[in-house]
Amino acid sequence: MLHLNINDEISRLKTVLLGTAKSCGPTPTAKEAYDPKSLEHILAGTYPKEADMILEMDAFDKVFKKYGVMVYRPDTLENCNQIFSRDIAFVIGQKLILANILPDREEEIEAILHVLDKIPSEDIIRPPEEVHVEGGDVMPWNDFIFIGTYTAADYSDWITARTNKAAVDFIADIFPDKKIKSFELRKSINARENALHLDCCFQPLGKGKAILHKNGFLVEEEYQWLVDFFGKENIFEIDADEMYQMFSNVFSISPEVVVSEQNFTRLNTWLRAQGFTVEEIPYAEISKQEGLLRCSTLPLVRE
């Protein structure tokens, strides 16, 4: 049996589900794009090739193996993009919550049944239909659960709005002992302004540090709350281009070890200056789909 345990973003990782790029299907049409960055690359003819993305994910897998992490992978579905396993489920404490994701992606959950079968059924929660939530918007952080959301009246008009007010309330009900802190995110058809998920503009790290992008937040007071919470001197503020490149979507294997994209020179230099071990891997092709390292992982057990 798998005994789930996730209370933050940084404790030593023991078990993870890493997505797969195998058989991810042909390049989508413009109409099939879920996000503005993918659309941009579809239209430009620069959408990533499956072989390149497989190599990138293999590099990530090798880093996990280096640190003794148990890695599960989804079953391969024909012509189905299964890279972003964070979208389909997430763990808080000892509970796994299945996301109510875009209907087209429901079969991705079937491809991880061999993992879900190892988890006691009472520890798996499927929210009611009105609860829209994806794991990229949910971050357990000790006493807190940080949640990215969009609650404006035009929510249903935005394919980039993934987590609604009902999800914030639902998570608050399940975890009454946690402090729920939600953040309104900026939704846009411009990929350089759109914060698809909370982890596209914010990421807590070990050593009391965090990565942050101010314009990803619609409400300045909410952004300021994070600055005050971590302390200005502990924050690496990224600009619009760096958010577009997904600088905040790195992944912590432990409080000291961060997996980052090899081209993130400014960030990786800063991380090393703060005393982190930085494991650099190529992930620029996958980033063209508006997701990166955190998006590709579903952590199941941390120490």
ROLUM-687228 format. One record per residue (C-alpha): residue in one letter; residue number from 0; x, y, z. Coordinates in steps of 0.05 Angstrom, whole numbers, plus 5000, padded with zeros to 4 digits. Layout:
<nodes>
("a" NUM (X Y Z)) ...
</nodes>
This chain:
<nodes>
("m" 0 (5000 5000 5000)) ("l" 1 (5020 5072 4988)) ("h" 2 (5016 5115 5050)) ("l" 3 (5009 5185 5023)) ("n" 4 (5044 5242 5057)) ("i" 5 (5051 5312 5027)) ("n" 6 (5051 5372 5073)) ("d" 7 (5094 5421 5034)) ("e" 8 (5131 5432 4969)) ("i" 9 (5201 5416 4993)) ("s" 10 (5208 5359 5042)) ("r" 11 (5251 5300 5019)) ("l" 12 (5214 5266 4962)) ("k" 13 (5204 5191 4969)) ("t" 14 (5151 5173 4916)) ("v" 15 (5126 5210 4855)) ("l" 16 (5084 5200 4792)) ("l" 17 (5120 5229 4732)) ("g" 18 (5080 5240 4669)) ("t" 19 (5098 5210 4602)) ("a" 20 (5109 5240 4532)) ("k" 21 (5101 5173 4497)) ("s" 22 (5047 5170 4443)) ("c" 23 (5026 5242 4459)) ("g" 24 (4992 5248 4392)) ("p" 25 (4997 5294 4332)) ("t" 26 (5006 5369 4337)) ("p" 27 (4938 5396 4359)) ("t" 28 (4899 5442 4315)) ("a" 29 (4891 5514 4337)) ("k" 30 (4820 5498 4360)) ("e" 31 (4846 5442 4405)) ("a" 32 (4895 5485 4443)) ("y" 33 (4881 5489 4518)) ("d" 34 (4926 5550 4531)) ("p" 35 (4954 5611 4495)) ("k" 36 (5027 5587 4495)) ("s" 37 (5011 5521 4460)) ("l" 38 (4969 5560 4410)) ("e" 39 (5027 5607 4396)) ("h" 40 (5073 5548 4379)) ("i" 41 (5020 5511 4339)) ("l" 42 (5011 5573 4295)) ("a" 43 (5086 5585 4289)) ("g" 44 (5101 5513 4270)) ("t" 45 (5147 5505 4330)) ("y" 46 (5103 5458 4371)) ("p" 47 (5147 5407 4407)) ("k" 48 (5162 5338 4377)) ("e" 49 (5147 5275 4416)) ("a" 50 (5218 5248 4411)) ("d" 51 (5247 5312 4441)) ("m" 52 (5197 5312 4498)) ("i" 53 (5211 5239 4514)) ("l" 54 (5285 5256 4521)) ("e" 55 (5269 5314 4568)) ("m" 56 (5225 5271 4613)) ("d" 57 (5278 5216 4614)) ("a" 58 (5328 5267 4639)) ("f" 59 (5279 5285 4696)) ("d" 60 (5270 5211 4712)) ("k" 61 (5346 5202 4717)) ("v" 62 (5350 5258 4769)) ("f" 63 (5296 5224 4811)) ("k" 64 (5333 5158 4806)) ("k" 65 (5398 5193 4827)) ("y" 66 (5364 5214 4892)) ("g" 67 (5332 5146 4905)) ("v" 68 (5261 5169 4891)) ("m" 69 (5209 5115 4873)) ("v" 70 (5180 5137 4806)) ("y" 71 (5114 5113 4777)) ("r" 72 (5094 5129 4705)) ("p" 73 (5024 5128 4674)) ("d" 74 (5003 5073 4627)) ("t" 75 (5013 5097 4556)) ("l" 76 (4948 5117 4522)) ("e" 77 (4950 5121 4446)) ("n" 78 (4952 5193 4420)) ("c" 79 (4941 5224 4488)) ("n" 80 (4982 5279 4520)) ("q" 81 (4998 5253 4590)) ("i" 82 (5056 5298 4607)) ("f" 83 (5024 5341 4660)) ("s" 84 (5005 5293 4716)) ("r" 85 (4998 5350 4765)) ("d" 86 (4934 5371 4729)) ("i" 87 (4897 5306 4742)) ("a" 88 (4907 5297 4817)) ("f" 89 (4944 5324 4878)) ("v" 90 (4959 5303 4949)) ("i" 91 (4948 5342 5013)) ("g" 92 (4968 5307 5077)) ("q" 93 (4944 5235 5070)) ("k" 94 (4890 5249 5018)) ("l" 95 (4893 5246 4942)) ("i" 96 (4843 5292 4908)) ("l" 97 (4825 5276 4836)) ("a" 98 (4817 5339 4795)) ("n" 99 (4754 5354 4756)) ("i" 100 (4793 5370 4694)) ("l" 101 (4774 5388 4623)) ("p" 102 (4728 5331 4600)) ("d" 103 (4775 5313 4542)) ("r" 104 (4827 5292 4593)) ("e" 105 (4786 5245 4636)) ("e" 106 (4821 5183 4607)) ("e" 107 (4887 5206 4637)) ("i" 108 (4860 5185 4705)) ("e" 109 (4847 5115 4679)) ("a" 110 (4921 5111 4659)) ("i" 111 (4943 5118 4732)) ("l" 112 (4895 5067 4762)) ("h" 113 (4954 5020 4775)) ("v" 114 (4979 5074 4824)) ("l" 115 (4911 5093 4852)) ("d" 116 (4898 5019 4867)) ("k" 117 (4956 5021 4918)) ("i" 118 (4922 5077 4957)) ("p" 119 (4867 5061 5008)) ("s" 120 (4800 5080 4975)) ("e" 121 (4780 5123 5034)) ("d" 122 (4841 5167 5020)) ("i" 123 (4819 5183 4949)) ("i" 124 (4770 5241 4942)) ("r" 125 (4732 5259 4879)) ("p" 126 (4701 5328 4885)) ("p" 127 (4630 5342 4862)) ("e" 128 (4620 5366 4791)) ("e" 129 (4615 5440 4807)) ("v" 130 (4685 5439 4838)) ("h" 131 (4736 5457 4785)) ("v" 132 (4808 5447 4809)) ("e" 133 (4876 5428 4780)) ("g" 134 (4939 5411 4820)) ("g" 135 (4979 5469 4791)) ("d" 136 (4935 5515 4832)) ("v" 137 (4942 5479 4898)) ("m" 138 (5003 5482 4944)) ("p" 139 (5005 5452 5013)) ("w" 140 (5052 5493 5056)) ("n" 141 (5054 5468 5128)) ("d" 142 (4996 5501 5165)) ("f" 143 (4972 5534 5100)) ("i" 144 (4942 5512 5034)) ("f" 145 (4956 5563 4980)) ("i" 146 (4905 5561 4923)) ("g" 147 (4905 5599 4857)) ("t" 148 (4835 5616 4833)) ("y" 149 (4794 5660 4788)) ("t" 150 (4726 5681 4815)) ("a" 151 (4702 5736 4767)) ("a" 152 (4635 5729 4734)) ("d" 153 (4666 5712 4666)) ("y" 154 (4701 5649 4694)) ("s" 155 (4667 5603 4645)) ("d" 156 (4691 5645 4586)) ("w" 157 (4764 5630 4601)) ("i" 158 (4793 5562 4582)) ("t" 159 (4853 5585 4624)) ("a" 160 (4811 5591 4687)) ("r" 161 (4821 5523 4720)) ("t" 162 (4804 5529 4794)) ("n" 163 (4739 5562 4818)) ("k" 164 (4712 5590 4883)) ("a" 165 (4675 5524 4896)) ("a" 166 (4742 5489 4897)) ("v" 167 (4770 5537 4949)) ("d" 168 (4709 5524 4993)) ("f" 169 (4712 5448 4982)) ("i" 170 (4786 5444 5002)) ("a" 171 (4772 5487 5063)) ("d" 172 (4717 5438 5084)) ("i" 173 (4761 5376 5076)) ("f" 174 (4819 5407 5114)) ("p" 175 (4788 5448 5171)) ("d" 176 (4853 5450 5209)) ("k" 177 (4890 5485 5152)) ("k" 178 (4892 5559 5137)) ("i" 179 (4867 5569 5066)) ("k" 180 (4898 5627 5028)) ("s" 181 (4871 5639 4958)) ("f" 182 (4900 5684 4904)) ("e" 183 (4864 5713 4844)) ("l" 184 (4906 5699 4782)) ("r" 185 (4910 5740 4718)) ("k" 186 (4878 5704 4659)) ("s" 187 (4895 5727 4589)) ("i" 188 (4897 5703 4517)) ("n" 189 (4967 5733 4515)) ("a" 190 (5015 5679 4537)) ("r" 191 (5062 5731 4567)) ("e" 192 (5009 5755 4615)) ("n" 193 (4969 5692 4629)) ("a" 194 (4980 5657 4696)) ("l" 195 (4950 5589 4679)) ("h" 196 (4962 5562 4749)) ("l" 197 (4989 5589 4815)) ("d" 198 (5055 5552 4801)) ("c" 199 (5063 5594 4738)) ("c" 200 (5076 5656 4780)) ("f" 201 (5096 5630 4849)) ("q" 202 (5138 5574 4879)) ("p" 203 (5161 5566 4951)) ("l" 204 (5230 5536 4960)) ("g" 205 (5273 5510 5017)) ("k" 206 (5314 5557 5062)) ("g" 207 (5254 5604 5068)) ("k" 208 (5260 5627 4995)) ("a" 209 (5208 5635 4941)) ("i" 210 (5201 5653 4867)) ("l" 211 (5147 5705 4851)) ("h" 212 (5119 5744 4792)) ("k" 213 (5078 5804 4812)) ("n" 214 (5036 5812 4749)) ("g" 215 (5010 5740 4755)) ("f" 216 (4967 5765 4812)) ("l" 217 (4904 5806 4800)) ("v" 218 (4902 5834 4870)) ("e" 219 (4964 5871 4893)) ("e" 220 (4948 5859 4967)) ("e" 221 (4950 5784 4955)) ("y" 222 (5017 5788 4921)) ("q" 223 (5042 5833 4978)) ("w" 224 (5018 5782 5029)) ("l" 225 (5066 5731 4999)) ("v" 226 (5123 5782 4998)) ("d" 227 (5111 5796 5072)) ("f" 228 (5103 5721 5088)) ("f" 229 (5170 5701 5058)) ("g" 230 (5206 5768 5067)) ("k" 231 (5227 5812 5008)) ("e" 232 (5300 5792 5017)) ("n" 233 (5282 5718 5006)) ("i" 234 (5244 5728 4941)) ("f" 235 (5269 5719 4870)) ("e" 236 (5224 5764 4829)) ("i" 237 (5216 5742 4757)) ("d" 238 (5197 5787 4699)) ("a" 239 (5142 5775 4646)) ("d" 240 (5190 5739 4599)) ("e" 241 (5216 5694 4654)) ("m" 242 (5144 5677 4675)) ("y" 243 (5130 5660 4602)) ("q" 244 (5191 5614 4603)) ("m" 245 (5162 5582 4667)) ("f" 246 (5219 5602 4714)) ("s" 247 (5173 5591 4775)) ("n" 248 (5156 5520 4754)) ("v" 249 (5217 5487 4783)) ("f" 250 (5213 5426 4829)) ("s" 251 (5243 5412 4898)) ("i" 252 (5268 5342 4913)) ("s" 253 (5288 5365 4982)) ("p" 254 (5298 5431 5020)) ("e" 255 (5368 5435 4989)) ("v" 256 (5358 5405 4919)) ("v" 257 (5320 5440 4863)) ("v" 258 (5309 5412 4792)) ("s" 259 (5310 5470 4743)) ("e" 260 (5312 5481 4668)) ("q" 261 (5383 5487 4641)) ("n" 262 (5370 5554 4605)) ("f" 263 (5346 5590 4668)) ("t" 264 (5415 5621 4679)) ("r" 265 (5394 5680 4722)) ("l" 266 (5351 5636 4768)) ("n" 267 (5401 5579 4772)) ("t" 268 (5458 5626 4790)) ("w" 269 (5415 5657 4845)) ("l" 270 (5395 5588 4872)) ("r" 271 (5467 5566 4877)) ("a" 272 (5485 5632 4911)) ("q" 273 (5432 5615 4964)) ("g" 274 (5465 5548 4976)) ("f" 275 (5419 5502 4935)) ("t" 276 (5443 5443 4894)) ("v" 277 (5413 5456 4825)) ("e" 278 (5400 5396 4780)) ("e" 279 (5395 5427 4710)) ("i" 280 (5359 5389 4656)) ("p" 281 (5333 5406 4586)) ("y" 282 (5258 5421 4588)) ("a" 283 (5249 5478 4538)) ("e" 284 (5208 5437 4489)) ("i" 285 (5157 5415 4542)) ("s" 286 (5152 5488 4565)) ("k" 287 (5121 5506 4498)) ("q" 288 (5057 5475 4525)) ("e" 289 (5054 5524 4584)) ("g" 290 (5078 5473 4635)) ("l" 291 (5145 5453 4663)) ("l" 292 (5176 5412 4719)) ("r" 293 (5125 5419 4775)) ("c" 294 (5068 5408 4725)) ("s" 295 (5098 5341 4703)) ("t" 296 (5099 5312 4773)) ("l" 297 (5049 5286 4822)) ("p" 298 (5086 5278 4889)) ("l" 299 (5056 5222 4931)) ("v" 300 (5103 5215 4990)) ("r" 301 (5151 5263 5022)) ("e" 302 (5187 5251 5088)) 
</nodes>
